[in-house]
Every structure is written in C-alpha cells, then in structure tokens.
Amino acid sequence: MGTPLKFYGKTPQSTKAKCVLISAHRFIVELNSFSAEVTEVFRTIPSRLYDPKSRSWNFSISDYNLLMSKLQTLEPKITLEKLPPFILKIILPPKRQVEIDFEHIDPVLSSSLMSFQVEGVRFGIEKDGRCFIADDMGLGKTFTALAIASYYRNDWPLLIVTTASMKTVWEETITEYMPTISIMQVQYMVSSKDYIGDAKILVVSHDMMCRSQDKLKEKNFGVVIIDESHVLKNFKSKSYQAAFSLCKKAKRVVLLSGTPALSRPSELFTQLNLIDHRAFPGFTQFAMRYCDGKYTNFGFDASGKSNLQELEVVLSKKFMIRRTKQDILKSLPKKSQQLITLFDYSSDKTQITEEDKELMKVLGEKYASKKGTDKHSILLTLFAETARIKIPPVW
C-alpha cells in the first residue's frame, strides 16, 4: 500500500519542499506544486506567515525542528530538502556578547575612527579577529583592519599582504596613526632573501607572499591582513595556496576587498575558506547551494548563482560586514568647498610677462599650423612652458 498508484502507466511525482533562509531569523519552504496536506501542516506552526504575492510560506527558525518532524511524516508523498547542517551551525547559535575594551587599540588610531569604522572593528572582534571587511572603496578599510590588528597586538607579529601600489599607504598610515610602533619594527619585504627576524609588522606584496611562502611560515604570524583579497579567487593558484597555509596557522585573519565577488558567487569560496576552512564541507557543496552547481558532460559547472538571499544571510552572520557610501553617508563629515586662488594678478610675483605672452602666442600659432608628430611636439612644449609659468604662484 505504500507504493504510489500508477495512472495511465505513470507514477505520480512527489511534491518537492525546499528550505531556504530569507533572514537570520526566518526561512521559507519552496514548493514545486500545491499540496493540501503540506499546507495543513504549515497551518499548525505557530510562527507561520503566508505571502500572497509569492504564494509562499515562511517560518521562524525557532520552529525549524518542529516543522521538519511534521513534514517527514508525509514522506514519500513529499521530497524534503532541509537546510544543510553547515547553515544550521552558523545560524542557530545566539550572538555572543563580547566585552570590548577599546583601550587595547593604539590611542591615536582609536580616536581617529569614525562611528561606522568602530562598528566594523566591533564586528571583527566579535568574530574573534577572523572576518571580512567588504566596505566600498574609500571608506577606510585600512583603518578598520589596523584597529582590529592593534586590539590583538599580543598575537603579533603582523603580516600585511597588499598590492605593490598600496605599500606606501599602509606604511604611512602605520607611521602616523600607530606611533607606539617603532619605525624600525615596520618592514617592507622586497626580496625573498630579506632578513625579517626583527619585524613586528611585515608588509609584502601578493607576489612576494607566494615566492617567500616557506620563509613567512617560519615567522609564525599570529595576525594576517590580506588587502584586495578578491585576487585569490582561484583555489588552484599558488597565491591562494600560500595565503591558505599562512591563514591556517594565524590566530586572526582580516580580509579586505571592496569587490569581494567580481562576477559570480563561486569567487567567494576561497576567501571564506581563508577565514574558516571548516565552515563549509567543500567547494562542491558550496557551489551546489549558491552557484547552481551541477554536473554536465564537460564536468562540474559552478558558473551560476542560486539562493543568493540565503548566502547574504550566511555572510553577514558568520563572515562579512559590508557598507556602501550611501549606507554611512550620515556618518561622514560634511563636504566643505574652498576657493584657492593660484594667480593673484595684483602681485608682481604672479604677473605674466610680455615675453611669456608672446611665447604663448607663437606656440599657439605653430600648433594650429602643424600636423602629425610636429603638432604633438609643439603641444608638449606648450605644456612645459605653461608649467614653468605656474611655478611662482604655487611656491
């Protein structure tokens, strides 16, 4: 009697019920077809809510076990897809109340933080110093990361992995806002042969991290900051393998990126793996849940996207804090406009001489009459001469 009846030679398909998070406190049960029996079960759950627009039911996460136990009694009439265990492990534990003493942060740096940056520091400390700061470009992720690292100063030495172009920015910020750190203890690694034994803070490029992996591992960095972490999206690359080995040994890991996933959710996996390599069972499970992963004739395809609302919940609960400029506009200081006069013609110092005026006129006429490379040459000369004229007002 347990076998479904055949109708004109076909076995009736069971209703599929898939559970998906829609917030940190609620989940939705998606049905592929209407089922009166399932609906009756839904009506018995205290936290039930029905959305007439999407024609779907959602429930409080506190009623998850109750609903699952009742739906299981309807099998095999329904096929139940529960929330994966790794999601429940992230969502169910209550938020930890952490006492944060901001006096552990360098006082100059701490006093320079804006309110939204303080919120970012608090988030990082609540996550035990293993977090992802994904604020928009220009919102001071450098300050937030250094404040978190400063809070965990007892776990140093500190390794900062960044791009070659940002090396100076990190050094200048450390020098200006962390005066308790001697300049002799801050080092930028330019060669794999450099002596780094005395460095409290070591700044390296992504390429240098890859080439000096073994040497860096010997240093036993307790805190690691990786700037522009989205470049580590390929888990087969040497750069990612080097970063993973360093982050696995470190006690605190802070990732920074204004664009954590440039094109698809699969690019997030390697970065999240640096923060907590035990959070997900593996890339395949992550991809099947959030990248519409499936096996094809050409192998496993993880180029898609799925359950993005749930992924956003998982990221904000466990890994990431992200604010856009619009989000924190009220926290930013008001824009101030100031008119600066470079040429004060009442001063003899900034008077343009008759000779200069005549030179500009001649160069202008030549530029108008020339063609091709000659025209370009005259233009460069014109730029050089105008720059010479502007020097006195600037100085």
CORJODA-V260863 format. One record per backbone hydrogen bond with DSSP energy under -1.0 kcal/mol. NH is the residue of the N-H (numbers start at 0). CO is the residue of the C=O. Records with the same first field share a line. If there is no record, write none. Layout:
# CORJODA-V260863
NH->CO  CO
This chain:
# CORJODA-V260863
6->9
9->6
14->76
16->78
17->29
18->80
19->27
21->25
22->25
26->58
27->19
28->56
29->17
31->15
38->34
39->35
40->36
41->37
42->38
43->40
44->41
47->44
48->57
50->55
54->50
55->50
57->48
58->26
60->24
62->59
63->60
66->62
67->63
68->64
69->65
70->66
71->67
73->70
74->71
76->73
78->14
80->16
86->83
87->83
88->84
90->86
91->87
103->100
104->101
109->105
110->106
117->113
118->114
119->115
120->116
121->117
122->118
123->119
124->120
125->121
126->122
127->124
128->123
129->126
130->252
131->318
132->254
133->320
135->322
138->135
143->139
144->140
145->141
146->142
147->143
148->144
149->145
150->146
151->147
152->149
154->151
155->152
157->199
158->222
159->201
160->224
161->203
165->162
169->165
170->166
171->167
172->168
173->169
174->170
175->171
176->172
177->173
180->177
184->181
185->182
186->200
188->202
193->190
198->195
199->184
200->184
201->157
202->186
203->159
208->204
209->205
210->206
211->207
215->211
216->212
217->213
219->216
221->156
222->156
223->251
224->158
225->253
226->160
228->255
230->227
231->228
236->233
240->236
241->237
242->238
243->239
244->240
245->241
246->242
247->243
249->245
250->221
251->221
252->128
253->223
254->130
255->225
256->132
266->263
267->264
271->267
272->268
273->269
275->271
278->275
285->281
286->282
287->283
288->284
289->285
290->286
292->286
293->300
295->298
298->295
300->293
303->290
305->289
310->306
311->307
312->308
313->309
314->310
315->311
316->312
317->313
318->314
319->314
320->131
327->323
330->327
346->343
356->352
357->353
358->354
359->355
360->356
361->357
362->358
363->359
364->360
365->361
366->362
367->363
368->364
369->365
373->370
375->371
376->372
377->373
378->374
379->375
380->376
381->377
382->378
383->379
384->380
385->381
386->382
387->383
388->384
389->385
393->389
394->390
